[in-house]
Amino acid sequence: MPVTEPPRSGAQTVDRAVRVLECFRGGDPELSLSEMAQRCGLPVSTTFRLAQALVRGRLLEQDPTSDRYRIGHGLASLARPALARLGLDAAAPHLYALAAGIKITVSLSVPDAGEALTVFQARPPVSFCHNQIPPERRSLHTSSVGHALLAHTPVGGGRGELIDTVRKRGFAVEEIDGEDPIRAVAVPVLGPGRQVWGALGVQARAVRLDHDLVRAVVPAMHRIAVRIGPYFHTAAAGTEFDAR
């Protein structure tokens, strides 16, 4: 007799569908069925059924040539109200203008569960490379965006000599070691009452983003941070900052 899966409840099916969608977190725009199944920890047959249901719902798309899957336009439509609530729809043109002006990808991060979560990226039309793309989540205590956030939390949120230095100079710098070292810079985005809402960050190869260029781009980052700060009045009021 063929082996069959145990009966599934509706809630379990939804949970599994969410797991399929979460496969696309990170830098992979397209995935094969087997890659999705491996990331989900689900049988290929189950992943296929879920993926096809998500395609019918326009939450995923399937390339007719390669059969690989990618996020669908339907998911972008569902996300639009959340982006508007966060203020990102109004802020996006300013972030793209900044990226074009400094020729480096600009990322916007917010505090989430003790980490800095990247919620938006604006790539420049030229001079783009993958070194400019940060991880989706970074530690508050070891990243430039995390330090920019901690330096402007209420008293008791961010302490220490490094955080004090970031607070005084208004921006944070992070050196990321590797074969081709990367330098990252971040400034805070403040909402009403100068409450920190998020942080603008840029990163690039250290040989390109040298100290002269850092001094040149930081004022432009501050100007845009001030300009977009008012867009986040609704979200800032409900931001929970956990620096633990």
Salt bridges, closest charged atoms under 4 A:
GLU5 OE1 - ARG8 NH1 3.77
GLU5 OE1 - ARG16 NH1 3.46
GLU5 OE2 - ARG49 NH2 2.91
GLU22 OE2 - ARG25 NH1 3.92
ASP28 OD2 - ARG39 NH2 2.32
GLU30 OE2 - ARG70 NH1 2.78
GLU35 OE1 - ARG68 NH2 3.13
GLU61 OE1 - ARG70 NE 3.02
GLU61 OE2 - HIS73 ND1 2.70
ASP63 OD2 - ARG70 NH1 3.46
ASP112 OD2 - ARG137 NH2 2.63
GLU115 OE1 - ARG137 NH1 3.23
GLU136 OE2 - ARG25 NH2 3.26
ASP164 OD1 - ARG167 NH1 2.68
GLU175 OE2 - ARG183 NE 2.80
ASP180 OD2 - ARG205 NE 2.62
ASP212 OD1 - ARG215 NH2 2.31
ASP242 OD1 - ARG244 NE 2.89
